[in-house]
């Protein structure tokens, strides 16, 4: 950024007042409701846009940016627009372009907190004791470094794992605490050695010329606090600040924003205190609650008109969240129809819950519940805890219902990708010790633990990086055998690749291919005979292909470190299964919310650790879950649930008591819990007489017999298909029983030599049987151990079972 950002005069083609009047009637203002329009036009001073779920906050925020530009109030480079995800930043930029009728150029300060702070830190790295080519560590490298420090302190890693220490340090950085400023009350962390190791960790990072994610904000805040001239420079350049999802900011992000807005106070924060659900990772709902205290005279605009959900869904969500005390308050409404009431149903156990939901999904696909058909892509199951997913996955695999689990292992977290990235990092920054440690003997170079130890000693005693330490070991012939020649070849390779990065002699795509070939890494997987090798080679090809979208290798490495995002997926329609946390920001016509039982939701752990604060965050999570639904929302609970292999009885969630009766339709069959019909019977059988809510009392209605019969899993499409398939050919099928039976002596119906089919791995042959576990050699996926219930007899080769 040059000083012209500050000094160049911006000359408008027409007077500002005329431009403002023209903008007020411009096409981009069409379609805004009165509250959105107020938020867009309040350009000067602090503004809090309190935007409820589905109220068009992104539309209002992007229109505000366009209004700043169209009125000549600000140039593109004078607007700082901060988001939490790269996806949100792209969406914002695309929308601004569409509203302006042209591609948006010259908005360099629209991005995530981390992405913007990387740019700032690279400009002022020396003020933080770093070089401009510093490395951003990922979690894997951070843990390896912490493990070294823990070992140096003779701390039992099993009692005090490095991952726990990483979480403690990350929490301190989220609060903007350096090792010197960690409060005394926190000094007992990690057996009273936490702060000491934190200080050593930060010193080691500087030696490595590296930072972790928390450092990106921490270092920039430190620079702003200690270099007033730098802060004033950016206050002049960033004349208007816009922040998305302000309720999710942590203390460090909050301080960073307050420092930048401290002069002009032209800051517009958009958020919803009722959707603050990330307290466990440092988010402080208090940041949005005290906005008016932080910025006296702030304009607060409430966006309450919902464009997503029906009236009954909004009524149910509003009824639940109203029980929270720590909120600014707003009431969502819609001009649309009331739609279907929120459906509530109880089940005997978690397995029955999964069966019922699977059958409902199939019924909705064909429209047999009196509704228009809904595709699988338009349905989602949102769970509070990941262990709830097992029952749904088991059920869907059994009946052949396609599904996807959102939030599983990602592309850039795979072993071969991490190895390749380590090589790339060394080419960009040869002093990256953690990357060197990862690949020094990958692929095998005959360098055992003793050889690596010699390299570490040489580096430490001479105060140089491991790369230079290895050079010393080679010069002194400190190791023998083929390891010496292989290490020399690796050092020469790193030198050569680094020189090519600097000279830009080859394109970064060609260089990446060259690094993987010359290092022997590609050849390693080409020579590997395991079934996984072809897939790993394909992943490496995909990695190199991904480089094409970036200007250089360093830019790509930053992208991967900041985003870690792989969106590849098949084209087949699938129902989505994800946690409630992962669902924030998404919407689906039909949503299922299973597991509404006290202890599971609200989470007992959250309440134990954070008390009332934890309970209120759990309630906000319930609000988020309900408001993901557009047309149909179904809440379910079970009397018994298997948690980590143990059966546990449960009471319905206290959030069910808070559902407004007028917005709920109860589908729970009477007598579900035994001891008579309805809520009274349930209360007496579980020792909770008199505790039932109006919603639970409604379960005693006599017309529920018909509804219960309608939900009979034995008369469902999935069950009928299962029986039909079973009649056609033998298969190992799970017991469809409402009784809570645990089969400890399961025996497979398959034998050695049987041909079988698995939905994911395809056809294969049973090579061995142990109880209900099969050792199968699959035609394409290689050898796998699979539980028998997940496969069926193959029948004829051309017979596709699903």
DANORBEL-V323170 format. One line per field, one symbol per residue. phi: phi as a letter, one per 20 degrees, with the letter a starting at -180 (. if undefined). psi: psi as a letter, one per 20 degrees, with the letter a starting at -180 (. if undefined). A space follows every 50 residues. Layout:
BEGIN
phi->???
psi->???
END
This chain:
BEGIN
phi->.effgeefeddffcggffffffffdfgfefnfegffffffeeeenfcdee dffmdmfffffffffffgffemfbegfeddddcecffffffffffffffe mbfedmdfddrfgffffffffffcgffdmcefegeefeffffffffffff ffeleffffcfffffgffffffffemeegfdfggfefffllmdgfffgff fffffffflccdgffgegfffffffdcgfffffffffefcdccelffefe fffffgffffefefmecdddabffdecdgfdofdfffefdgfffcgnfed deeceedddfffffffffffffffeebenacfbceeefmfffecbdcfbf ffgffffgffffffgdmedndfgcfffecbdddfcffffgfffgffffem efbcdenegdgfefgfffffffffffffcgefffffffdgccfgcmdeff fffffffffffdmcfffffffffffelfcdmfffffffffffffgfffff ffelfdfffffffffffffnfffgffefdfffggffffffffffffffec fbffffffgffedlccdfbfeffbfedbffffegndbbgccdcemecgne bfffffffeclfffffffffffffffffeedbccdcbcfcbedlndfceb eggffffeffgfdcdedfffmgenmoemfffffffdmcgnefegffffff gfffgfffffefffdegfffffffffffbfbedffeceeeddeecfcfee cgnfeccdgeeneacfdaccmeddedeefdenfbdcfgfeccffmffeee fd
psi->prihhhhpqooqhqqggghggghhjqhiiqiprggghghhinhprpponn orpkjkhhggghhgghhgghijhqrhijpooprhqhghgggggggggghi jqpoqkmikoargggghggghhhkhhijkrqikqqoqrhghghhghhghg hhjkpohhgmqhhgghhgghhghhjkprhhjpqhhiiiqlkjjghghggh ghghghhilrqaghhgggggggghhinhhgghghhhgnhppppqlhijqa gghgggghghjhfhkmpopprohikojkhikipohhghhkghhhnqjqpo pooiopjgrrghghggghhghhiphmqhproqrqiarhaqqppppqrgrh ghghgghghgghghhjkjkjrqqpqhijqqooqhqhihhghgggghhgjk oprqopjaqrgiiqghgggghggghhhgnijnhhgghhihkorpjkoahg ghhhgggggghjkrrhghghgggghiliraaihghhgghgghgggghhhh ghikhrqhghggggghghijgghghhipjqhigghhghhhghghhhhhjq hrhghghggghhglpojpqriqpqqpprrhgiipirqqhpppnrkmqphg oqphgghghjchggghhhhhhgggggjipghppppqrqhqpoolipppqq qqqhhhhipphijpppipqqjgjrkaqahgggghhjkkpiiqrhghhiii phiighhghhjohikrggghhghghhhhqqqoqqpnpiqnpooilppqjq rpiqprpphgibqrpphqpncjppopoqhhiapqppphijrrphbqhjoo h.
END
